[in-house]
Amino acid sequence: MWWVKLIVLVLLVAAVVALFRALMSLVRNDSGGRKTMHALAWRVGFSAAVFLFLLFSMYMGWVQPHDVNPTQRQGEKISPEESSQ
């Protein structure tokens, strides 16, 4: 599902952009920190959206979680019949 990856990537990029907007606002000292607070709130919102979207995607079956080593499941070798599913 390429579109799931695209949505996650767009949300992560938006979180990074909001983080840098907060940094620039903090460096410039714009409006007493109000812009910084709003930019950081947006960043937290985007990060939460990524997390919730990934949970929803796993629930819907669009993405499958796997171990770090995809040839093993909980330290046990996966047989070829199981890995093709």
PDB file with SEQRES, HELIX, SHEET and CRYST1 records, atoms N, CA, C and O in Angstrom:
SEQRES   1 A   85  MET TRP TRP VAL LYS LEU ILE VAL LEU VAL LEU LEU VAL          
SEQRES   2 A   85  ALA ALA VAL VAL ALA LEU PHE ARG ALA LEU MET SER LEU          
SEQRES   3 A   85  VAL ARG ASN ASP SER GLY GLY ARG LYS THR MET HIS ALA          
SEQRES   4 A   85  LEU ALA TRP ARG VAL GLY PHE SER ALA ALA VAL PHE LEU          
SEQRES   5 A   85  PHE LEU LEU PHE SER MET TYR MET GLY TRP VAL GLN PRO          
SEQRES   6 A   85  HIS ASP VAL ASN PRO THR GLN ARG GLN GLY GLU LYS ILE          
SEQRES   7 A   85  SER PRO GLU GLU SER SER GLN                                  
HELIX    1 AA1 TRP A    2  ARG A   28  1                                  27    
HELIX    2 AA2 ASP A   30  GLY A   33  5                                   4    
HELIX    3 AA3 ARG A   34  MET A   60  1                                  27    
HELIX    4 AA4 PRO A   80  SER A   83  1                                   4    
SHEET    1 AA1 2 GLN A  72  ARG A  73  0                                        
SHEET    2 AA1 2 GLU A  76  LYS A  77 -1                                        
CRYST1    1.000    1.000    1.000  90.00  90.00  90.00 P 1           1          
ATOM      1  N   MET A   1       0.839  -1.186   0.000  1.00  0.00           N  
ATOM      2  CA  MET A   1       0.000   0.000   0.000  1.00  0.00           C  
ATOM      3  C   MET A   1       0.880   1.244   0.000  1.00  0.00           C  
ATOM      4  O   MET A   1       1.260   1.748   1.057  1.00  0.00           O  
ATOM      5  N   TRP A   2       1.188   1.717  -1.156  1.00  0.00           N  
ATOM      6  CA  TRP A   2       2.080   2.867  -1.306  1.00  0.00           C  
ATOM      7  C   TRP A   2       1.474   4.133  -0.722  1.00  0.00           C  
ATOM      8  O   TRP A   2       2.206   5.012  -0.267  1.00  0.00           O  
ATOM      9  N   TRP A   3       0.156   4.244  -0.728  1.00  0.00           N  
ATOM     10  CA  TRP A   3      -0.471   5.474  -0.256  1.00  0.00           C  
ATOM     11  C   TRP A   3      -0.378   5.602   1.265  1.00  0.00           C  
ATOM     12  O   TRP A   3      -0.381   6.718   1.783  1.00  0.00           O  
ATOM     13  N   VAL A   4      -0.296   4.487   1.987  1.00  0.00           N  
ATOM     14  CA  VAL A   4      -0.115   4.548   3.441  1.00  0.00           C  
ATOM     15  C   VAL A   4       1.257   5.146   3.752  1.00  0.00           C  
ATOM     16  O   VAL A   4       1.395   5.999   4.629  1.00  0.00           O  
ATOM     17  N   LYS A   5       2.272   4.678   3.012  1.00  0.00           N  
ATOM     18  CA  LYS A   5       3.615   5.224   3.209  1.00  0.00           C  
ATOM     19  C   LYS A   5       3.657   6.708   2.861  1.00  0.00           C  
ATOM     20  O   LYS A   5       4.333   7.488   3.533  1.00  0.00           O  
ATOM     21  N   LEU A   6       2.940   7.094   1.821  1.00  0.00           N  
ATOM     22  CA  LEU A   6       2.906   8.508   1.422  1.00  0.00           C  
ATOM     23  C   LEU A   6       2.265   9.373   2.506  1.00  0.00           C  
ATOM     24  O   LEU A   6       2.767  10.453   2.819  1.00  0.00           O  
ATOM     25  N   ILE A   7       1.166   8.904   3.073  1.00  0.00           N  
ATOM     26  CA  ILE A   7       0.496   9.670   4.128  1.00  0.00           C  
ATOM     27  C   ILE A   7       1.397   9.807   5.354  1.00  0.00           C  
ATOM     28  O   ILE A   7       1.499  10.891   5.930  1.00  0.00           O  
ATOM     29  N   VAL A   8       2.049   8.719   5.753  1.00  0.00           N  
ATOM     30  CA  VAL A   8       2.956   8.769   6.910  1.00  0.00           C  
ATOM     31  C   VAL A   8       4.114   9.721   6.628  1.00  0.00           C  
ATOM     32  O   VAL A   8       4.497  10.511   7.491  1.00  0.00           O  
ATOM     33  N   LEU A   9       4.670   9.645   5.424  1.00  0.00           N  
ATOM     34  CA  LEU A   9       5.783  10.524   5.058  1.00  0.00           C  
ATOM     35  C   LEU A   9       5.361  11.990   5.069  1.00  0.00           C  
ATOM     36  O   LEU A   9       6.105  12.837   5.564  1.00  0.00           O  
ATOM     37  N   VAL A  10       4.193  12.304   4.538  1.00  0.00           N  
ATOM     38  CA  VAL A  10       3.708  13.690   4.523  1.00  0.00           C  
ATOM     39  C   VAL A  10       3.496  14.196   5.949  1.00  0.00           C  
ATOM     40  O   VAL A  10       3.845  15.335   6.259  1.00  0.00           O  
ATOM     41  N   LEU A  11       2.926  13.356   6.820  1.00  0.00           N  
ATOM     42  CA  LEU A  11       2.717  13.780   8.200  1.00  0.00           C  
ATOM     43  C   LEU A  11       4.035  13.984   8.938  1.00  0.00           C  
ATOM     44  O   LEU A  11       4.160  14.922   9.726  1.00  0.00           O  
ATOM     45  N   LEU A  12       5.017  13.123   8.695  1.00  0.00           N  
ATOM     46  CA  LEU A  12       6.323  13.298   9.329  1.00  0.00           C  
ATOM     47  C   LEU A  12       7.031  14.552   8.828  1.00  0.00           C  
ATOM     48  O   LEU A  12       7.652  15.267   9.614  1.00  0.00           O  
ATOM     49  N   VAL A  13       6.946  14.825   7.533  1.00  0.00           N  
ATOM     50  CA  VAL A  13       7.547  16.050   6.986  1.00  0.00           C  
ATOM     51  C   VAL A  13       6.859  17.278   7.582  1.00  0.00           C  
ATOM     52  O   VAL A  13       7.519  18.264   7.908  1.00  0.00           O  
ATOM     53  N   ALA A  14       5.543  17.217   7.722  1.00  0.00           N  
ATOM     54  CA  ALA A  14       4.816  18.338   8.327  1.00  0.00           C  
ATOM     55  C   ALA A  14       5.251  18.558   9.774  1.00  0.00           C  
ATOM     56  O   ALA A  14       5.351  19.702  10.218  1.00  0.00           O  
ATOM     57  N   ALA A  15       5.511  17.485  10.514  1.00  0.00           N  
ATOM     58  CA  ALA A  15       5.977  17.616  11.893  1.00  0.00           C  
ATOM     59  C   ALA A  15       7.355  18.260  11.943  1.00  0.00           C  
ATOM     60  O   ALA A  15       7.620  19.097  12.806  1.00  0.00           O  
ATOM     61  N   VAL A  16       8.235  17.875  11.021  1.00  0.00           N  
ATOM     62  CA  VAL A  16       9.585  18.466  10.984  1.00  0.00           C  
ATOM     63  C   VAL A  16       9.510  19.938  10.595  1.00  0.00           C  
ATOM     64  O   VAL A  16      10.222  20.764  11.166  1.00  0.00           O  
ATOM     65  N   VAL A  17       8.657  20.276   9.630  1.00  0.00           N  
ATOM     66  CA  VAL A  17       8.496  21.678   9.226  1.00  0.00           C  
ATOM     67  C   VAL A  17       7.975  22.504  10.403  1.00  0.00           C  
ATOM     68  O   VAL A  17       8.458  23.610  10.645  1.00  0.00           O  
ATOM     69  N   ALA A  18       6.998  21.977  11.130  1.00  0.00           N  
ATOM     70  CA  ALA A  18       6.469  22.696  12.300  1.00  0.00           C  
ATOM     71  C   ALA A  18       7.547  22.869  13.362  1.00  0.00           C  
ATOM     72  O   ALA A  18       7.608  23.902  14.028  1.00  0.00           O  
ATOM     73  N   LEU A  19       8.392  21.862  13.519  1.00  0.00           N  
ATOM     74  CA  LEU A  19       9.481  21.964  14.495  1.00  0.00           C  
ATOM     75  C   LEU A  19      10.458  23.077  14.106  1.00  0.00           C  
ATOM     76  O   LEU A  19      10.894  23.845  14.963  1.00  0.00           O  
ATOM     77  N   PHE A  20      10.801  23.165  12.826  1.00  0.00           N  
ATOM     78  CA  PHE A  20      11.701  24.225  12.392  1.00  0.00           C  
ATOM     79  C   PHE A  20      11.043  25.601  12.424  1.00  0.00           C  
ATOM     80  O   PHE A  20      11.717  26.605  12.656  1.00  0.00           O  
ATOM     81  N   ARG A  21       9.739  25.654  12.196  1.00  0.00           N  
ATOM     82  CA  ARG A  21       9.041  26.940  12.349  1.00  0.00           C  
ATOM     83  C   ARG A  21       9.101  27.401  13.798  1.00  0.00           C  
ATOM     84  O   ARG A  21       9.274  28.590  14.065  1.00  0.00           O  
ATOM     85  N   ALA A  22       8.961  26.470  14.731  1.00  0.00           N  
ATOM     86  CA  ALA A  22       9.067  26.818  16.151  1.00  0.00           C  
ATOM     87  C   ALA A  22      10.475  27.295  16.485  1.00  0.00           C  
ATOM     88  O   ALA A  22      10.650  28.248  17.243  1.00  0.00           O  
ATOM     89  N   LEU A  23      11.475  26.631  15.916  1.00  0.00           N  
ATOM     90  CA  LEU A  23      12.859  27.039  16.150  1.00  0.00           C  
ATOM     91  C   LEU A  23      13.104  28.450  15.625  1.00  0.00           C  
ATOM     92  O   LEU A  23      13.706  29.274  16.314  1.00  0.00           O  
ATOM     93  N   MET A  24      12.643  28.731  14.413  1.00  0.00           N  
ATOM     94  CA  MET A  24      12.849  30.063  13.838  1.00  0.00           C  
ATOM     95  C   MET A  24      12.104  31.131  14.634  1.00  0.00           C  
ATOM     96  O   MET A  24      12.610  32.237  14.822  1.00  0.00           O  
ATOM     97  N   SER A  25      10.915  30.803  15.095  1.00  0.00           N  
ATOM     98  CA  SER A  25      10.159  31.745  15.914  1.00  0.00           C  
ATOM     99  C   SER A  25      10.865  31.993  17.249  1.00  0.00           C  
ATOM    100  O   SER A  25      10.872  33.111  17.764  1.00  0.00           O  
ATOM    101  N   LEU A  26      11.452  30.938  17.793  1.00  0.00           N  
ATOM    102  CA  LEU A  26      12.168  31.070  19.065  1.00  0.00           C  
ATOM    103  C   LEU A  26      13.425  31.914  18.891  1.00  0.00           C  
ATOM    104  O   LEU A  26      13.739  32.745  19.743  1.00  0.00           O  
ATOM    105  N   VAL A  27      14.146  31.704  17.788  1.00  0.00           N  
ATOM    106  CA  VAL A  27      15.379  32.449  17.537  1.00  0.00           C  
ATOM    107  C   VAL A  27      15.067  33.928  17.309  1.00  0.00           C  
ATOM    108  O   VAL A  27      15.793  34.797  17.792  1.00  0.00           O  
ATOM    109  N   ARG A  28      13.998  34.213  16.582  1.00  0.00           N  
ATOM    110  CA  ARG A  28      13.629  35.603  16.288  1.00  0.00           C  
ATOM    111  C   ARG A  28      12.913  36.286  17.439  1.00  0.00           C  
ATOM    112  O   ARG A  28      12.790  37.510  17.460  1.00  0.00           O  
ATOM    113  N   ASN A  29      12.431  35.487  18.412  1.00  0.00           N  
ATOM    114  CA  ASN A  29      11.689  36.006  19.559  1.00  0.00           C  
ATOM    115  C   ASN A  29      10.441  36.756  19.106  1.00  0.00           C  
ATOM    116  O   ASN A  29      10.195  37.884  19.531  1.00  0.00           O  
ATOM    117  N   ASP A  30       9.650  36.113  18.233  1.00  0.00           N  
ATOM    118  CA  ASP A  30       8.426  36.720  17.697  1.00  0.00           C  
ATOM    119  C   ASP A  30       7.281  36.636  18.709  1.00  0.00           C  
ATOM    120  O   ASP A  30       7.032  35.577  19.285  1.00  0.00           O  
ATOM    121  N   SER A  31       6.618  37.710  18.914  1.00  0.00           N  
ATOM    122  CA  SER A  31       5.374  37.851  19.688  1.00  0.00           C  
ATOM    123  C   SER A  31       5.383  37.127  21.037  1.00  0.00           C  
ATOM    124  O   SER A  31       4.395  36.501  21.422  1.00  0.00           O  
ATOM    125  N   GLY A  32       6.472  37.216  21.724  1.00  0.00           N  
ATOM    126  CA  GLY A  32       6.532  36.707  23.082  1.00  0.00           C  
ATOM    127  C   GLY A  32       6.387  35.200  23.218  1.00  0.00           C  
ATOM    128  O   GLY A  32       5.958  34.730  24.272  1.00  0.00           O  
ATOM    129  N   GLY A  33       6.720  34.440  22.218  1.00  0.00           N  
ATOM    130  CA  GLY A  33       6.680  32.982  22.306  1.00  0.00           C  
ATOM    131  C   GLY A  33       5.361  32.353  21.904  1.00  0.00           C  
ATOM    132  O   GLY A  33       5.222  31.130  21.938  1.00  0.00           O  
ATOM    133  N   ARG A  34       4.399  33.165  21.528  1.00  0.00           N  
ATOM    134  CA  ARG A  34       3.087  32.620  21.148  1.00  0.00           C  
ATOM    135  C   ARG A  34       3.172  31.803  19.860  1.00  0.00           C  
ATOM    136  O   ARG A  34       2.548  30.747  19.758  1.00  0.00           O  
ATOM    137  N   LYS A  35       3.931  32.277  18.883  1.00  0.00           N  
ATOM    138  CA  LYS A  35       4.091  31.525  17.635  1.00  0.00           C  
ATOM    139  C   LYS A  35       4.854  30.233  17.873  1.00  0.00           C  
ATOM    140  O   LYS A  35       4.570  29.210  17.251  1.00  0.00           O  
ATOM    141  N   THR A  36       5.817  30.286  18.772  1.00  0.00           N  
ATOM    142  CA  THR A  36       6.582  29.082  19.114  1.00  0.00           C  
ATOM    143  C   THR A  36       5.662  28.034  19.724  1.00  0.00           C  
ATOM    144  O   THR A  36       5.727  26.858  19.365  1.00  0.00           O  
ATOM    145  N   MET A  37       4.817  28.456  20.633  1.00  0.00           N  
ATOM    146  CA  MET A  37       3.896  27.538  21.283  1.00  0.00           C  
ATOM    147  C   MET A  37       2.938  26.905  20.274  1.00  0.00           C  
ATOM    148  O   MET A  37       2.668  25.706  20.342  1.00  0.00           O  
ATOM    149  N   HIS A  38       2.428  27.697  19.350  1.00  0.00           N  
ATOM    150  CA  HIS A  38       1.506  27.176  18.340  1.00  0.00           C  
ATOM    151  C   HIS A  38       2.206  26.200  17.392  1.00  0.00           C  
ATOM    152  O   HIS A  38       1.634  25.172  17.030  1.00  0.00           O  
ATOM    153  N   ALA A  39       3.422  26.514  16.994  1.00  0.00           N  
ATOM    154  CA  ALA A  39       4.162  25.623  16.096  1.00  0.00           C  
ATOM    155  C   ALA A  39       4.475  24.299  16.786  1.00  0.00           C  
ATOM    156  O   ALA A  39       4.387  23.239  16.165  1.00  0.00           O  
ATOM    157  N   LEU A  40       4.837  24.353  18.058  1.00  0.00           N  
ATOM    158  CA  LEU A  40       5.104  23.113  18.791  1.00  0.00           C  
ATOM    159  C   LEU A  40       3.826  22.306  19.004  1.00  0.00           C  
ATOM    160  O   LEU A  40       3.859  21.075  18.992  1.00  0.00           O  
ATOM    161  N   ALA A  41       2.718  22.983  19.197  1.00  0.00           N  
ATOM    162  CA  ALA A  41       1.439  22.276  19.320  1.00  0.00           C  
ATOM    163  C   ALA A  41       1.088  21.565  18.017  1.00  0.00           C  
ATOM    164  O   ALA A  41       0.592  20.439  18.035  1.00  0.00           O  
ATOM    165  N   TRP A  42       1.346  22.224  16.885  1.00  0.00           N  
ATOM    166  CA  TRP A  42       1.118  21.570  15.587  1.00  0.00           C  
ATOM    167  C   TRP A  42       2.016  20.356  15.429  1.00  0.00           C  
ATOM    168  O   TRP A  42       1.584  19.327  14.910  1.00  0.00           O  
ATOM    169  N   ARG A  43       3.274  20.467  15.875  1.00  0.00           N  
ATOM    170  CA  ARG A  43       4.197  19.344  15.748  1.00  0.00           C  
ATOM    171  C   ARG A  43       3.717  18.147  16.569  1.00  0.00           C  
ATOM    172  O   ARG A  43       3.769  17.009  16.102  1.00  0.00           O  
ATOM    173  N   VAL A  44       3.263  18.401  17.762  1.00  0.00           N  
ATOM    174  CA  VAL A  44       2.732  17.323  18.601  1.00  0.00           C  
ATOM    175  C   VAL A  44       1.492  16.712  17.948  1.00  0.00           C  
ATOM    176  O   VAL A  44       1.303  15.496  17.977  1.00  0.00           O  
ATOM    177  N   GLY A  45       0.662  17.552  17.367  1.00  0.00           N  
ATOM    178  CA  GLY A  45      -0.529  17.056  16.680  1.00  0.00           C  
ATOM    179  C   GLY A  45      -0.190  16.175  15.492  1.00  0.00           C  
ATOM    180  O   GLY A  45      -0.808  15.128  15.300  1.00  0.00           O  
ATOM    181  N   PHE A  46       0.792  16.591  14.684  1.00  0.00           N  
ATOM    182  CA  PHE A  46       1.202  15.782  13.540  1.00  0.00           C  
ATOM    183  C   PHE A  46       1.809  14.462  13.991  1.00  0.00           C  
ATOM    184  O   PHE A  46       1.546  13.423  13.385  1.00  0.00           O  
ATOM    185  N   SER A  47       2.610  14.486  15.039  1.00  0.00           N  
ATOM    186  CA  SER A  47       3.220  13.259  15.550  1.00  0.00           C  
ATOM    187  C   SER A  47       2.154  12.306  16.080  1.00  0.00           C  
ATOM    188  O   SER A  47       2.231  11.100  15.844  1.00  0.00           O  
ATOM    189  N   ALA A  48       1.177  12.824  16.781  1.00  0.00           N  
ATOM    190  CA  ALA A  48       0.076  11.989  17.276  1.00  0.00           C  
ATOM    191  C   ALA A  48      -0.730  11.423  16.110  1.00  0.00           C  
ATOM    192  O   ALA A  48      -1.182  10.279  16.164  1.00  0.00           O  
ATOM    193  N   ALA A  49      -0.911  12.221  15.056  1.00  0.00           N  
ATOM    194  CA  ALA A  49      -1.639  11.751  13.885  1.00  0.00           C  
ATOM    195  C   ALA A  49      -0.905  10.592  13.208  1.00  0.00           C  
ATOM    196  O   ALA A  49      -1.536   9.633  12.762  1.00  0.00           O  
ATOM    197  N   VAL A  50       0.420  10.677  13.130  1.00  0.00           N  
ATOM    198  CA  VAL A  50       1.203   9.570  12.553  1.00  0.00           C  
ATOM    199  C   VAL A  50       0.990   8.305  13.373  1.00  0.00           C  
ATOM    200  O   VAL A  50       0.731   7.238  12.814  1.00  0.00           O  
ATOM    201  N   PHE A  51       1.095   8.416  14.684  1.00  0.00           N  
ATOM    202  CA  PHE A  51       0.932   7.259  15.562  1.00  0.00           C  
ATOM    203  C   PHE A  51      -0.464   6.650  15.419  1.00  0.00           C  
ATOM    204  O   PHE A  51      -0.603   5.437  15.262  1.00  0.00           O  
ATOM    205  N   LEU A  52      -1.491   7.491  15.473  1.00  0.00           N  
ATOM    206  CA  LEU A  52      -2.858   6.990  15.373  1.00  0.00           C  
ATOM    207  C   LEU A  52      -3.145   6.404  13.996  1.00  0.00           C  
ATOM    208  O   LEU A  52      -3.853   5.404  13.886  1.00  0.00           O  
ATOM    209  N   PHE A  53      -2.599   7.020  12.937  1.00  0.00           N  
ATOM    210  CA  PHE A  53      -2.801   6.494  11.591  1.00  0.00           C  
ATOM    211  C   PHE A  53      -2.134   5.136  11.430  1.00  0.00           C  
ATOM    212  O   PHE A  53      -2.694   4.248  10.786  1.00  0.00           O  
ATOM    213  N   LEU A  54      -0.933   4.956  12.010  1.00  0.00           N  
ATOM    214  CA  LEU A  54      -0.272   3.656  11.946  1.00  0.00           C  
ATOM    215  C   LEU A  54      -1.057   2.590  12.715  1.00  0.00           C  
ATOM    216  O   LEU A  54      -1.173   1.455  12.254  1.00  0.00           O  
ATOM    217  N   LEU A  55      -1.586   2.943  13.863  1.00  0.00           N  
ATOM    218  CA  LEU A  55      -2.421   1.991  14.605  1.00  0.00           C  
ATOM    219  C   LEU A  55      -3.669   1.619  13.809  1.00  0.00           C  
ATOM    220  O   LEU A  55      -4.038   0.446  13.743  1.00  0.00           O  
ATOM    221  N   PHE A  56      -4.313   2.603  13.212  1.00  0.00           N  
ATOM    222  CA  PHE A  56      -5.504   2.357  12.401  1.00  0.00           C  
ATOM    223  C   PHE A  56      -5.163   1.510  11.177  1.00  0.00           C  
ATOM    224  O   PHE A  56      -5.935   0.633  10.791  1.00  0.00           O  
ATOM    225  N   SER A  57      -4.017   1.770  10.571  1.00  0.00           N  
ATOM    226  CA  SER A  57      -3.588   0.999   9.399  1.00  0.00           C  
ATOM    227  C   SER A  57      -3.329  -0.459   9.766  1.00  0.00           C  
ATOM    228  O   SER A  57      -3.659  -1.361   8.996  1.00  0.00           O  
ATOM    229  N   MET A  58      -2.743  -0.693  10.935  1.00  0.00           N  
ATOM    230  CA  MET A  58      -2.537  -2.072  11.376  1.00  0.00           C  
ATOM    231  C   MET A  58      -3.875  -2.756  11.662  1.00  0.00           C  
ATOM    232  O   MET A  58      -4.055  -3.932  11.348  1.00  0.00           O  
ATOM    233  N   TYR A  59      -4.806  -2.018  12.258  1.00  0.00           N  
ATOM    234  CA  TYR A  59      -6.133  -2.567  12.546  1.00  0.00           C  
ATOM    235  C   TYR A  59      -6.870  -2.939  11.261  1.00  0.00           C  
ATOM    236  O   TYR A  59      -7.537  -3.971  11.203  1.00  0.00           O  
ATOM    237  N   MET A  60      -6.749  -2.101  10.237  1.00  0.00           N  
ATOM    238  CA  MET A  60      -7.429  -2.351   8.967  1.00  0.00           C  
ATOM    239  C   MET A  60      -6.695  -3.386   8.110  1.00  0.00           C  
ATOM    240  O   MET A  60      -7.247  -3.869   7.121  1.00  0.00           O  
ATOM    241  N   GLY A  61      -5.460  -3.728   8.480  1.00  0.00           N  
ATOM    242  CA  GLY A  61      -4.704  -4.714   7.724  1.00  0.00           C  
ATOM    243  C   GLY A  61      -3.935  -4.140   6.548  1.00  0.00           C  
ATOM    244  O   GLY A  61      -3.467  -4.886   5.687  1.00  0.00           O  
ATOM    245  N   TRP A  62      -3.801  -2.822   6.504  1.00  0.00           N  
ATOM    246  CA  TRP A  62      -3.077  -2.182   5.400  1.00  0.00           C  
ATOM    247  C   TRP A  62      -1.578  -2.360   5.558  1.00  0.00           C  
ATOM    248  O   TRP A  62      -0.855  -2.434   4.564  1.00  0.00           O  
ATOM    249  N   VAL A  63      -1.101  -2.430   6.794  1.00  0.00           N  
ATOM    250  CA  VAL A  63       0.316  -2.673   7.072  1.00  0.00           C  
ATOM    251  C   VAL A  63       0.410  -3.833   8.053  1.00  0.00           C  
ATOM    252  O   VAL A  63      -0.490  -4.047   8.865  1.00  0.00           O  
ATOM    253  N   GLN A  64       1.502  -4.577   7.971  1.00  0.00           N  
ATOM    254  CA  GLN A  64       1.727  -5.719   8.849  1.00  0.00           C  
ATOM    255  C   GLN A  64       2.979  -5.464   9.676  1.00  0.00           C  
ATOM    256  O   GLN A  64       4.047  -5.232   9.109  1.00  0.00           O  
ATOM    257  N   PRO A  65       2.877  -5.502  11.000  1.00  0.00           N  
ATOM    258  CA  PRO A  65       4.088  -5.374  11.814  1.00  0.00           C  
ATOM    259  C   PRO A  65       4.926  -6.645  11.689  1.00  0.00           C  
ATOM    260  O   PRO A  65       4.392  -7.731  11.465  1.00  0.00           O  
ATOM    261  N   HIS A  66       6.227  -6.500  11.833  1.00  0.00           N  
ATOM    262  CA  HIS A  66       7.113  -7.653  11.758  1.00  0.00           C  
ATOM    263  C   HIS A  66       8.274  -7.460  12.705  1.00  0.00           C  
ATOM    264  O   HIS A  66       8.501  -6.368  13.226  1.00  0.00           O  
ATOM    265  N   ASP A  67       9.010  -8.545  12.920  1.00  0.00           N  
ATOM    266  CA  ASP A  67      10.182  -8.486  13.788  1.00  0.00           C  
ATOM    267  C   ASP A  67      11.295  -7.710  13.087  1.00  0.00           C  
ATOM    268  O   ASP A  67      11.187  -7.364  11.910  1.00  0.00           O  
ATOM    269  N   VAL A  68      12.350  -7.449  13.828  1.00  0.00           N  
ATOM    270  CA  VAL A  68      13.507  -6.775  13.252  1.00  0.00           C  
ATOM    271  C   VAL A  68      14.125  -7.648  12.173  1.00  0.00           C  
ATOM    272  O   VAL A  68      14.527  -7.145  11.124  1.00  0.00           O  
ATOM    273  N   ASN A  69      14.206  -8.956  12.420  1.00  0.00           N  
ATOM    274  CA  ASN A  69      14.710  -9.908  11.436  1.00  0.00           C  
ATOM    275  C   ASN A  69      13.507 -10.605  10.808  1.00  0.00           C  
ATOM    276  O   ASN A  69      12.887 -11.444  11.461  1.00  0.00           O  
ATOM    277  N   PRO A  70      13.157 -10.284   9.556  1.00  0.00           N  
ATOM    278  CA  PRO A  70      11.936 -10.842   8.968  1.00  0.00           C  
ATOM    279  C   PRO A  70      12.000 -12.346   8.689  1.00  0.00           C  
ATOM    280  O   PRO A  70      10.983 -12.933   8.318  1.00  0.00           O  
ATOM    281  N   THR A  71      13.168 -12.990   8.856  1.00  0.00           N  
ATOM    282  CA  THR A  71      13.257 -14.435   8.658  1.00  0.00           C  
ATOM    283  C   THR A  71      12.993 -15.190   9.952  1.00  0.00           C  
ATOM    284  O   THR A  71      12.938 -16.420   9.946  1.00  0.00           O  
ATOM    285  N   GLN A  72      12.829 -14.471  11.067  1.00  0.00           N  
ATOM    286  CA  GLN A  72      12.560 -15.103  12.354  1.00  0.00           C  
ATOM    287  C   GLN A  72      11.348 -14.456  13.004  1.00  0.00           C  
ATOM    288  O   GLN A  72      11.086 -13.270  12.804  1.00  0.00           O  
ATOM    289  N   ARG A  73      10.613 -15.238  13.779  1.00  0.00           N  
ATOM    290  CA  ARG A  73       9.506 -14.711  14.561  1.00  0.00           C  
ATOM    291  C   ARG A  73       9.752 -15.089  16.006  1.00  0.00           C  
ATOM    292  O   ARG A  73       9.728 -16.271  16.349  1.00  0.00           O  
ATOM    293  N   GLN A  74       9.985 -14.117  16.848  1.00  0.00           N  
ATOM    294  CA  GLN A  74      10.280 -14.296  18.265  1.00  0.00           C  
ATOM    295  C   GLN A  74      11.452 -15.258  18.462  1.00  0.00           C  
ATOM    296  O   GLN A  74      11.416 -16.115  19.345  1.00  0.00           O  
ATOM    297  N   GLY A  75      12.486 -15.114  17.638  1.00  0.00           N  
ATOM    298  CA  GLY A  75      13.691 -15.899  17.759  1.00  0.00           C  
ATOM    299  C   GLY A  75      13.638 -17.258  17.083  1.00  0.00           C  
ATOM    300  O   GLY A  75      14.652 -17.955  17.035  1.00  0.00           O  
ATOM    301  N   GLU A  76      12.489 -17.652  16.560  1.00  0.00           N  
ATOM    302  CA  GLU A  76      12.335 -18.948  15.892  1.00  0.00           C  
ATOM    303  C   GLU A  76      12.336 -18.751  14.380  1.00  0.00           C  
ATOM    304  O   GLU A  76      11.758 -17.790  13.873  1.00  0.00           O  
ATOM    305  N   LYS A  77      12.998 -19.679  13.649  1.00  0.00           N  
ATOM    306  CA  LYS A  77      13.000 -19.612  12.185  1.00  0.00           C  
ATOM    307  C   LYS A  77      11.580 -19.788  11.654  1.00  0.00           C  
ATOM    308  O   LYS A  77      10.815 -20.607  12.161  1.00  0.00           O  
ATOM    309  N   ILE A  78      11.237 -19.006  10.622  1.00  0.00           N  
ATOM    310  CA  ILE A  78       9.946 -19.122   9.978  1.00  0.00           C  
ATOM    311  C   ILE A  78      10.085 -20.103   8.822  1.00  0.00           C  
ATOM    312  O   ILE A  78      11.018 -20.011   8.025  1.00  0.00           O  
ATOM    313  N   SER A  79       9.153 -21.038   8.739  1.00  0.00           N  
ATOM    314  CA  SER A  79       9.196 -21.991   7.621  1.00  0.00           C  
ATOM    315  C   SER A  79       8.775 -21.273   6.338  1.00  0.00           C  
ATOM    316  O   SER A  79       8.062 -20.273   6.417  1.00  0.00           O  
ATOM    317  N   PRO A  80       9.188 -21.744   5.165  1.00  0.00           N  
ATOM    318  CA  PRO A  80       8.843 -21.062   3.903  1.00  0.00           C  
ATOM    319  C   PRO A  80       7.338 -20.957   3.682  1.00  0.00           C  
ATOM    320  O   PRO A  80       6.882 -20.003   3.052  1.00  0.00           O  
ATOM    321  N   GLU A  81       6.559 -21.907   4.181  1.00  0.00           N  
ATOM    322  CA  GLU A  81       5.108 -21.841   4.002  1.00  0.00           C  
ATOM    323  C   GLU A  81       4.518 -20.679   4.782  1.00  0.00           C  
ATOM    324  O   GLU A  81       3.615 -20.001   4.293  1.00  0.00           O  
ATOM    325  N   GLU A  82       5.020 -20.438   6.000  1.00  0.00           N  
ATOM    326  CA  GLU A  82       4.516 -19.356   6.828  1.00  0.00           C  
ATOM    327  C   GLU A  82       4.926 -17.993   6.306  1.00  0.00           C  
ATOM    328  O   GLU A  82       4.148 -17.042   6.383  1.00  0.00           O  
ATOM    329  N   SER A  83       6.148 -17.879   5.771  1.00  0.00           N  
ATOM    330  CA  SER A  83       6.654 -16.572   5.340  1.00  0.00           C  
ATOM    331  C   SER A  83       5.973 -16.077   4.084  1.00  0.00           C  
ATOM    332  O   SER A  83       5.989 -14.874   3.820  1.00  0.00           O  
ATOM    333  N   SER A  84       5.368 -16.969   3.290  1.00  0.00           N  
ATOM    334  CA  SER A  84       4.712 -16.535   2.052  1.00  0.00           C  
ATOM    335  C   SER A  84       3.306 -16.003   2.306  1.00  0.00           C  
ATOM    336  O   SER A  84       2.690 -15.467   1.385  1.00  0.00           O  
ATOM    337  N   GLN A  85       2.780 -16.129   3.509  1.00  0.00           N  
ATOM    338  CA  GLN A  85       1.423 -15.683   3.809  1.00  0.00           C  
ATOM    339  C   GLN A  85       1.341 -14.218   3.990  1.00  0.00           C  
ATOM    340  O   GLN A  85       0.261 -13.687   4.249  1.00  0.00           O  
TER     341      GLN A  85                                                      
END                                                                             
